[in-house]
Amino acid sequence: MMPDPMLDAELGALVIGYGCALDARDWAGFRALFLDEITLDYGAIGSIVGPISADAWADRCRALGGFDATLHRVTNIRCRLMGDDVAMADSYVDALHFVADGGGMLLGHLVGRYHHRFGRDGAGRWRIARCDLAVSGYPNGQDSFVRAFALARARFAGEDR
């Protein structure tokens, strides 16, 4: 199949928008990327595996607000059309999560791959229907990643939402 620059641009914007919305804490923008019901496989980091409403996923991701900063770099996006209403994209992700820990900064760093599946919404626009995360590694250790997330979750739970 020949590359389709229009499809690549449209789907690529959704994949990049995923990380950008998380980092900007743009929860309305994040939610708008998805169909109403989605499927996730974040089992590689001990999180959700299976169907979930996009509203519930967006709400759950608000816990990233416990970090001082996050940075999700998404690259090497490869898109393909699977049918009139189904498309897929694979990409690399380099995700950094910073949280103050006493006098220093704890870094939860993960590198891996995203696999996105897309469907069309009622208006015919592409939206994310599925997102899977496969972890390739933790550059500064899995323990640091787990500790950073535990601290950020605790901070978020203690905040007034």
N, C-alpha and C positions, 0 to 999 in steps of 0.2 A: 504494500500500500504506500502511495506517495505521501510525503509529509504535507500536512495542511497547516500553513502558517496561521490562519484564522483560528483554527481549533487549538493549536499550541498556545496562542496568545490568550484565548478565553479561559482555557483550563489552567494554564500557567498562572494567570492572575488569581484564580481561586486557591491554588496550592500556595503561592507566595502570600496571598491575603490571609491564609490560615495563621502562619507564623507572625505576620505583621500585626494582625488584630490581637493576638495573644500578648505580644510585647507592648502594644499601645493600651492594653486593657480596654479595648473597644468592643464591649460585649454585644452591643447591637449589631455592629459590623461583623463580628464573629458569627453570631447567630444567623445572619443573612446569607452566609456562605452555604448553608445546608438545606436539604430537603427537610420536611417536618419530622420524619422518622429516619434514623440512620443506624448503621451498624459500625461498631468499633472493635478493634483488636489491639488493646494496649496491655495485653497480658504480659508482654516482655518486661514491663515495669510494675507488674502487680496491680494493674488497674482494670478497667472495664473490658470485658469480652462479651460481645453480643449486641442485641438491639437496644436502643435508647432513644428517647425523644431528643431532638436538637435543642429544645429549650432546657432540658435537664443537663445535657452535655455542656451547654454554654454556662449554665449556673454552676456546674461542678468546676469548670475551668477558672471561675472567679477566684478560687483558692490560690492561683498564681499571684494574686495581690499580696500574699504574704512574703513574696520575694522583694528585695530592693530593686531588682532589675532582672529582666530576662532578654535573651537574644536568640531567636530561632533563624538560623541561616539555612535557606533551602536552595539547593542547586541541582544541576544535571537533571532537569525535568524532561521526561520522555513521555509524550502523550500518544494515545492511539484510540481511534474510534472503533467500537465493538458492534455498533448497530445504530439505527437512527436515534435511539434514546439512551444509549449506554456508551460511556467512554471511560478510559482509565489513564492514570498517570503514575509513574514511578519517579521518585526523586531521592536525593540525599538530604539529610538533615543534620545540622551541627547545632545542638541546643545547649545554651549556657544559662544557668540559673544562679543568681547571686543573692546571698542573704547574709546580713551582718550577724556575726557570732562573737559576742563579747567585744574585744578590741580589733577583731579582724573581719575578714570576709570569707565566707564558706562558698565554694563553687560546686554546684552539681552540674556536671558536664557529660553529655551523652552525644554520641554520633551513631547514625544509623540510616535507615531508609524508611520513607513513607510510601505507602501504596494507597492511592485514592481511586475510588470508583465514583462516577458521576451519573446522575440521571437528570431529567428535565422536570422543572416545576410546572405549575399550571399555566404559566405564561410562556412556556417553551424555553426558558433560560436554563443553562447548565447550573447544577448545584451539587454539592458533595453528598453522596449517598452512603459512602463507607470510607473509613480511614483506618489503616493498619500501620503500626509502628514495629519495625524490626530493629533491634539494637545490635550494632556492630561492636561497640565497646564504650567504655567509660574512661576517657583519657587521664583523669586524675583519680580513678578508682570508683568502683561501685559503692563502696562504703560512704565515700564523700557525697555521692549523689543521693543516697538514701538519707543520710543525715541532713543534707540541705533541704530536702523535701519535708522531712519530719519537722524541722524548725520552722519552715515557711507555713506549713499547715497549722502548727500551733499558734504562730503569730496571727494568721488569718482568723482562726477560730476565736481569738481573744479580741479582735477588732470589732468595732461597731459597724455593722453593714447597714 
